[in-house]
Amino acid sequence: MNATATPNHSTLLRSIALAAMLGTALVGIARGAGDRTLHQRAAVAGGQRVVFDCSKARVSCDISAVGSATRHAQVTASISGPDAANVEILRKPGSAHFVVTLKDQPTESKSLWSIVSNIFHPTSWYRPSAYATVQLSVPNDRELDISNTNDRIHVSGVRARLSLADVNGSIWASDSANVHASTVNGSLHLTLPAETPEVSASSVNGKIEVTLAGNFSGRVSASTVNGHVSNPFGNGSGPGRLSLSTVNGSITLQHR
């Protein structure tokens, strides 16, 4: 009489764990494949603004922008991931407008990354297919617009107006007194150098922290649904205006 062996509960759990580890390892291999570095450069004429857009493709961009006494905008991006070879940074002619694109969108049914991710991570279709660590060098007196979808934005040394938008990522900005920043899932951290800032900052899921000059006396509008507001400056009538809002998170204003 033949007997059929039935795996016990612990054996089954070990098998599942081993399969998950294998899947994670394969995903890690895919993410690290094809590392490369991209460069772009553009002269910034008088009155031009610098634009960097990483919101149009399935590329996660960790963006760091630094302003300096230069007349050029320069982009250096370290790319990794299963579709690293397809990532391009294009520049619109006659401008300092840079856009991150994918030459070929990944095919979910054929990509090793997609196959493994879909097995072990059911929400993998929301995940980027390439990853970029971006360094921007920009003129410190030119307006800067950055749009992102996944990962953080960090800007320092730019004194002109900043327009920063993210979806899944936090934003840090300092040295500019004119900031418009928004994210959906992430926090906002602003350090303002002037006594008369003009700031609009909003998040859905994330806190907002603003550091101000000690003698700020401008208007403050701060609202949150789930969280608290800490505002030692009150709501004055002097120059400068802060408009801050979040849904899930606290808002903190503090002295520099």
TITOR-729932 format. One record per residue (C-alpha): residue number from 0; residue in three letters; chain; x negated, y negated, z negated. Coordinates in steps of 0.5 Angstrom, whole numbers. Layout:
// residues N
+------+------+-------+-------+-------+-------+
! resi ! resn ! chain !     u !     v !     w !
+------+------+-------+-------+-------+-------+
!  NUM !  ALA !     A !     X !     Y !     Z !
...
+------+------+-------+-------+-------+-------+
// end
This chain:
// residues 256
+------+------+-------+-------+-------+-------+
! resi ! resn ! chain !     u !     v !     w !
+------+------+-------+-------+-------+-------+
!    0 !  MET !     A !     0 !     0 !     0 !
!    1 !  ASN !     A !    -3 !    -7 !     2 !
!    2 !  ALA !     A !    -3 !   -12 !    -3 !
!    3 !  THR !     A !    -2 !   -20 !     0 !
!    4 !  ALA !     A !    -7 !   -24 !    -5 !
!    5 !  THR !     A !    -3 !   -31 !    -7 !
!    6 !  PRO !     A !    -8 !   -37 !    -9 !
!    7 !  ASN !     A !    -7 !   -39 !   -16 !
!    8 !  HIS !     A !    -5 !   -46 !   -17 !
!    9 !  SER !     A !   -12 !   -48 !   -19 !
!   10 !  THR !     A !   -15 !   -45 !   -13 !
!   11 !  LEU !     A !   -10 !   -49 !    -9 !
!   12 !  LEU !     A !   -12 !   -56 !   -12 !
!   13 !  ARG !     A !   -19 !   -55 !   -11 !
!   14 !  SER !     A !   -17 !   -54 !    -3 !
!   15 !  ILE !     A !   -13 !   -60 !    -3 !
!   16 !  ALA !     A !   -19 !   -64 !    -7 !
!   17 !  LEU !     A !   -24 !   -61 !    -2 !
!   18 !  ALA !     A !   -20 !   -63 !     4 !
!   19 !  ALA !     A !   -19 !   -70 !     1 !
!   20 !  MET !     A !   -27 !   -71 !     0 !
!   21 !  LEU !     A !   -28 !   -68 !     7 !
!   22 !  GLY !     A !   -23 !   -73 !    10 !
!   23 !  THR !     A !   -26 !   -79 !     6 !
!   24 !  ALA !     A !   -33 !   -77 !     8 !
!   25 !  LEU !     A !   -31 !   -77 !    16 !
!   26 !  VAL !     A !   -28 !   -84 !    15 !
!   27 !  GLY !     A !   -34 !   -87 !    12 !
!   28 !  ILE !     A !   -38 !   -84 !    17 !
!   29 !  ALA !     A !   -33 !   -87 !    23 !
!   30 !  ARG !     A !   -33 !   -94 !    19 !
!   31 !  GLY !     A !   -41 !   -94 !    19 !
!   32 !  ALA !     A !   -42 !   -92 !    26 !
!   33 !  GLY !     A !   -44 !   -97 !    32 !
!   34 !  ASP !     A !   -47 !  -102 !    27 !
!   35 !  ARG !     A !   -49 !  -108 !    31 !
!   36 !  THR !     A !   -50 !  -116 !    31 !
!   37 !  LEU !     A !   -47 !  -121 !    35 !
!   38 !  HIS !     A !   -49 !  -129 !    36 !
!   39 !  GLN !     A !   -45 !  -135 !    39 !
!   40 !  ARG !     A !   -47 !  -142 !    39 !
!   41 !  ALA !     A !   -44 !  -148 !    41 !
!   42 !  ALA !     A !   -45 !  -156 !    41 !
!   43 !  VAL !     A !   -40 !  -160 !    37 !
!   44 !  ALA !     A !   -39 !  -167 !    41 !
!   45 !  GLY !     A !   -37 !  -173 !    37 !
!   46 !  GLY !     A !   -29 !  -172 !    35 !
!   47 !  GLN !     A !   -29 !  -164 !    36 !
!   48 !  ARG !     A !   -27 !  -159 !    31 !
!   49 !  VAL !     A !   -30 !  -152 !    29 !
!   50 !  VAL !     A !   -25 !  -147 !    30 !
!   51 !  PHE !     A !   -26 !  -139 !    28 !
!   52 !  ASP !     A !   -20 !  -135 !    29 !
!   53 !  CYS !     A !   -20 !  -127 !    27 !
!   54 !  SER !     A !   -13 !  -126 !    26 !
!   55 !  LYS !     A !   -12 !  -124 !    33 !
!   56 !  ALA !     A !   -15 !  -117 !    33 !
!   57 !  ARG !     A !   -15 !  -111 !    28 !
!   58 !  VAL !     A !   -22 !  -113 !    26 !
!   59 !  SER !     A !   -23 !  -115 !    18 !
!   60 !  CYS !     A !   -27 !  -121 !    17 !
!   61 !  ASP !     A !   -31 !  -123 !    11 !
!   62 !  ILE !     A !   -33 !  -130 !    13 !
!   63 !  SER !     A !   -38 !  -135 !    10 !
!   64 !  ALA !     A !   -38 !  -142 !    13 !
!   65 !  VAL !     A !   -44 !  -147 !    10 !
!   66 !  GLY !     A !   -44 !  -154 !    13 !
!   67 !  SER !     A !   -51 !  -158 !    14 !
!   68 !  ALA !     A !   -53 !  -164 !    18 !
!   69 !  THR !     A !   -53 !  -160 !    25 !
!   70 !  ARG !     A !   -50 !  -162 !    31 !
!   71 !  HIS !     A !   -48 !  -155 !    33 !
!   72 !  ALA !     A !   -44 !  -149 !    31 !
!   73 !  GLN !     A !   -47 !  -142 !    30 !
!   74 !  VAL !     A !   -44 !  -135 !    29 !
!   75 !  THR !     A !   -47 !  -129 !    27 !
!   76 !  ALA !     A !   -43 !  -123 !    25 !
!   77 !  SER !     A !   -45 !  -116 !    23 !
!   78 !  ILE !     A !   -40 !  -111 !    26 !
!   79 !  SER !     A !   -39 !  -104 !    24 !
!   80 !  GLY !     A !   -33 !   -99 !    24 !
!   81 !  PRO !     A !   -31 !   -94 !    29 !
!   82 !  ASP !     A !   -29 !   -99 !    34 !
!   83 !  ALA !     A !   -35 !  -104 !    33 !
!   84 !  ALA !     A !   -38 !  -103 !    40 !
!   85 !  ASN !     A !   -31 !  -106 !    43 !
!   86 !  VAL !     A !   -32 !  -113 !    38 !
!   87 !  GLU !     A !   -33 !  -119 !    42 !
!   88 !  ILE !     A !   -34 !  -126 !    40 !
!   89 !  LEU !     A !   -31 !  -131 !    45 !
!   90 !  ARG !     A !   -32 !  -138 !    46 !
!   91 !  LYS !     A !   -27 !  -143 !    49 !
!   92 !  PRO !     A !   -31 !  -147 !    55 !
!   93 !  GLY !     A !   -33 !  -154 !    53 !
!   94 !  SER !     A !   -31 !  -153 !    45 !
!   95 !  ALA !     A !   -33 !  -150 !    39 !
!   96 !  HIS !     A !   -27 !  -145 !    39 !
!   97 !  PHE !     A !   -29 !  -138 !    37 !
!   98 !  VAL !     A !   -24 !  -132 !    37 !
!   99 !  VAL !     A !   -26 !  -125 !    35 !
!  100 !  THR !     A !   -23 !  -120 !    40 !
!  101 !  LEU !     A !   -23 !  -112 !    41 !
!  102 !  LYS !     A !   -24 !  -111 !    49 !
!  103 !  ASP !     A !   -20 !  -104 !    48 !
!  104 !  GLN !     A !   -15 !  -103 !    43 !
!  105 !  PRO !     A !   -16 !   -97 !    39 !
!  106 !  THR !     A !   -12 !   -91 !    41 !
!  107 !  GLU !     A !    -9 !   -88 !    35 !
!  108 !  SER !     A !    -8 !   -81 !    38 !
!  109 !  LYS !     A !   -16 !   -80 !    40 !
!  110 !  SER !     A !   -20 !   -84 !    35 !
!  111 !  LEU !     A !   -23 !   -79 !    30 !
!  112 !  TRP !     A !   -22 !   -85 !    25 !
!  113 !  SER !     A !   -15 !   -85 !    26 !
!  114 !  ILE !     A !   -14 !   -78 !    26 !
!  115 !  VAL !     A !   -17 !   -77 !    19 !
!  116 !  SER !     A !   -14 !   -83 !    16 !
!  117 !  ASN !     A !    -7 !   -81 !    18 !
!  118 !  ILE !     A !    -8 !   -75 !    15 !
!  119 !  PHE !     A !   -10 !   -77 !     8 !
!  120 !  HIS !     A !    -8 !   -84 !     9 !
!  121 !  PRO !     A !    -1 !   -85 !    11 !
!  122 !  THR !     A !    -1 !   -93 !    12 !
!  123 !  SER !     A !    -8 !   -92 !    16 !
!  124 !  TRP !     A !    -4 !   -96 !    22 !
!  125 !  TYR !     A !    -5 !  -102 !    18 !
!  126 !  ARG !     A !   -12 !  -102 !    17 !
!  127 !  PRO !     A !   -17 !  -105 !    21 !
!  128 !  SER !     A !   -21 !  -101 !    26 !
!  129 !  ALA !     A !   -28 !  -105 !    26 !
!  130 !  TYR !     A !   -31 !  -110 !    20 !
!  131 !  ALA !     A !   -35 !  -116 !    21 !
!  132 !  THR !     A !   -39 !  -120 !    16 !
!  133 !  VAL !     A !   -39 !  -127 !    19 !
!  134 !  GLN !     A !   -44 !  -133 !    17 !
!  135 !  LEU !     A !   -42 !  -139 !    20 !
!  136 !  SER !     A !   -47 !  -145 !    20 !
!  137 !  VAL !     A !   -43 !  -152 !    22 !
!  138 !  PRO !     A !   -43 !  -159 !    22 !
!  139 !  ASN !     A !   -42 !  -162 !    15 !
!  140 !  ASP !     A !   -38 !  -168 !    18 !
!  141 !  ARG !     A !   -33 !  -164 !    23 !
!  142 !  GLU !     A !   -26 !  -161 !    21 !
!  143 !  LEU !     A !   -26 !  -154 !    20 !
!  144 !  ASP !     A !   -21 !  -149 !    22 !
!  145 !  ILE !     A !   -21 !  -142 !    20 !
!  146 !  SER !     A !   -16 !  -136 !    21 !
!  147 !  ASN !     A !   -16 !  -129 !    18 !
!  148 !  THR !     A !   -12 !  -123 !    17 !
!  149 !  ASN !     A !   -16 !  -118 !    12 !
!  150 !  ASP !     A !   -22 !  -120 !     8 !
!  151 !  ARG !     A !   -24 !  -127 !     4 !
!  152 !  ILE !     A !   -26 !  -134 !     7 !
!  153 !  HIS !     A !   -31 !  -138 !     3 !
!  154 !  VAL !     A !   -33 !  -145 !     5 !
!  155 !  SER !     A !   -38 !  -150 !     2 !
!  156 !  GLY !     A !   -42 !  -156 !     4 !
!  157 !  VAL !     A !   -37 !  -158 !     9 !
!  158 !  ARG !     A !   -34 !  -165 !     7 !
!  159 !  ALA !     A !   -29 !  -166 !    13 !
!  160 !  ARG !     A !   -22 !  -163 !    13 !
!  161 !  LEU !     A !   -21 !  -156 !    12 !
!  162 !  SER !     A !   -15 !  -152 !    14 !
!  163 !  LEU !     A !   -16 !  -144 !    12 !
!  164 !  ALA !     A !   -11 !  -139 !    13 !
!  165 !  ASP !     A !   -11 !  -132 !    11 !
!  166 !  VAL !     A !    -6 !  -126 !    10 !
!  167 !  ASN !     A !   -10 !  -121 !     6 !
!  168 !  GLY !     A !   -16 !  -124 !     2 !
!  169 !  SER !     A !   -18 !  -129 !    -2 !
!  170 !  ILE !     A !   -20 !  -136 !    -1 !
!  171 !  TRP !     A !   -26 !  -140 !    -4 !
!  172 !  ALA !     A !   -27 !  -148 !    -2 !
!  173 !  SER !     A !   -32 !  -153 !    -5 !
!  174 !  ASP !     A !   -34 !  -160 !    -3 !
!  175 !  SER !     A !   -28 !  -162 !     2 !
!  176 !  ALA !     A !   -23 !  -167 !    -1 !
!  177 !  ASN !     A !   -18 !  -165 !     4 !
!  178 !  VAL !     A !   -16 !  -158 !     4 !
!  179 !  HIS !     A !   -10 !  -154 !     7 !
!  180 !  ALA !     A !   -11 !  -147 !     5 !
!  181 !  SER !     A !    -6 !  -141 !     5 !
!  182 !  THR !     A !    -6 !  -134 !     4 !
!  183 !  VAL !     A !    -1 !  -128 !     3 !
!  184 !  ASN !     A !    -4 !  -123 !    -2 !
!  185 !  GLY !     A !   -10 !  -127 !    -5 !
!  186 !  SER !     A !   -12 !  -132 !   -10 !
!  187 !  LEU !     A !   -15 !  -139 !    -8 !
!  188 !  HIS !     A !   -21 !  -142 !   -12 !
!  189 !  LEU !     A !   -22 !  -150 !   -10 !
!  190 !  THR !     A !   -27 !  -154 !   -13 !
!  191 !  LEU !     A !   -26 !  -162 !   -11 !
!  192 !  PRO !     A !   -31 !  -167 !   -11 !
!  193 !  ALA !     A !   -27 !  -173 !   -10 !
!  194 !  GLU !     A !   -23 !  -177 !   -15 !
!  195 !  THR !     A !   -17 !  -178 !    -9 !
!  196 !  PRO !     A !   -16 !  -171 !    -6 !
!  197 !  GLU !     A !   -11 !  -169 !    -1 !
!  198 !  VAL !     A !   -10 !  -162 !    -2 !
!  199 !  SER !     A !    -4 !  -157 !     0 !
!  200 !  ALA !     A !    -5 !  -149 !    -3 !
!  201 !  SER !     A !     0 !  -144 !    -3 !
!  202 !  SER !     A !     0 !  -136 !    -4 !
!  203 !  VAL !     A !     5 !  -131 !    -5 !
!  204 !  ASN !     A !     1 !  -126 !    -9 !
!  205 !  GLY !     A !    -5 !  -129 !   -12 !
!  206 !  LYS !     A !    -7 !  -134 !   -17 !
!  207 !  ILE !     A !    -9 !  -142 !   -16 !
!  208 !  GLU !     A !   -15 !  -145 !   -19 !
!  209 !  VAL !     A !   -17 !  -152 !   -18 !
!  210 !  THR !     A !   -23 !  -156 !   -21 !
!  211 !  LEU !     A !   -22 !  -163 !   -21 !
!  212 !  ALA !     A !   -26 !  -170 !   -23 !
!  213 !  GLY !     A !   -25 !  -171 !   -30 !
!  214 !  ASN !     A !   -21 !  -178 !   -28 !
!  215 !  PHE !     A !   -16 !  -175 !   -23 !
!  216 !  SER !     A !   -10 !  -179 !   -24 !
!  217 !  GLY !     A !    -6 !  -177 !   -17 !
!  218 !  ARG !     A !     1 !  -174 !   -16 !
!  219 !  VAL !     A !     1 !  -166 !   -18 !
!  220 !  SER !     A !     6 !  -161 !   -15 !
!  221 !  ALA !     A !     5 !  -154 !   -18 !
!  222 !  SER !     A !    10 !  -149 !   -18 !
!  223 !  THR !     A !    10 !  -141 !   -19 !
!  224 !  VAL !     A !    16 !  -136 !   -20 !
!  225 !  ASN !     A !    12 !  -131 !   -24 !
!  226 !  GLY !     A !     6 !  -134 !   -28 !
!  227 !  HIS !     A !     5 !  -140 !   -32 !
!  228 !  VAL !     A !     2 !  -147 !   -30 !
!  229 !  SER !     A !    -4 !  -151 !   -34 !
!  230 !  ASN !     A !    -5 !  -158 !   -32 !
!  231 !  PRO !     A !    -9 !  -162 !   -37 !
!  232 !  PHE !     A !    -8 !  -168 !   -32 !
!  233 !  GLY !     A !    -1 !  -169 !   -32 !
!  234 !  ASN !     A !     3 !  -172 !   -26 !
!  235 !  GLY !     A !     0 !  -179 !   -25 !
!  236 !  SER !     A !     2 !  -184 !   -20 !
!  237 !  GLY !     A !    -6 !  -186 !   -18 !
!  238 !  PRO !     A !    -9 !  -184 !   -11 !
!  239 !  GLY !     A !   -10 !  -177 !    -9 !
!  240 !  ARG !     A !    -4 !  -171 !    -8 !
!  241 !  LEU !     A !    -4 !  -164 !   -10 !
!  242 !  SER !     A !     1 !  -159 !    -8 !
!  243 !  LEU !     A !     0 !  -152 !   -10 !
!  244 !  SER !     A !     5 !  -146 !   -10 !
!  245 !  THR !     A !     5 !  -139 !   -11 !
!  246 !  VAL !     A !    10 !  -134 !   -13 !
!  247 !  ASN !     A !     7 !  -128 !   -17 !
!  248 !  GLY !     A !     1 !  -132 !   -20 !
!  249 !  SER !     A !    -1 !  -137 !   -25 !
!  250 !  ILE !     A !    -4 !  -144 !   -23 !
!  251 !  THR !     A !   -10 !  -147 !   -27 !
!  252 !  LEU !     A !   -12 !  -154 !   -26 !
!  253 !  GLN !     A !   -19 !  -156 !   -30 !
!  254 !  HIS !     A !   -24 !  -161 !   -31 !
!  255 !  ARG !     A !   -30 !  -161 !   -27 !
+------+------+-------+-------+-------+-------+
// end
